[in-house]
Amino acid sequence: MRQQSAGVTRRLVGFEMKERGIARHGYPILSGGKAVGEVTSGTHAPTLGKALGLGYVPVALAAPGTMIDIEIRGQGVAAQVVPTPFYRRER
């Protein structure tokens, strides 16, 4: 009930890495150099040829197309919020 009255503060989003790197569970999600969320899962998708992941970000950063950074080994690596599911099978 508290969440219904106050609203949600974060949202689970999918993201695609725009630079070389693979996000892993627990890596910080950055915006403007500050940690704003956390990666829940990430991997390289061989069928799509991309590195993808999921993570929690503030609602303001949850729109598809939003640029974020994933901290990998102490450096911010560019990523973009994308709609999920990542792949839809043709029928």
C-alpha positions, 0 to 999 in steps of 0.5 A: 500500500505504501508503494501505491500511495508514494509511487515507485522510485526505481524500475527494472530496465534492459540495457545494451552495452555500446562499448566493449565490456560485459556487465555483471551482477552487482556492478554499479549503474552510473549517471553523470558519474554518480552511482544511481543503480545496480546491475542484476544480470548481464551477459553476451548474447551470441544470437544477437551479437551484443552484450545485454543486461538488466538493472534497477535505475531511478524512474527518471532514467528508465525510458528507452534510449536513455544513456547510462554508464556501467562501472566495469573495473573502475571505469564507466562504460557506455550503455543504452536503456532498451525495451525488453524483451530483447528478442521477439520471435517472428511468428 
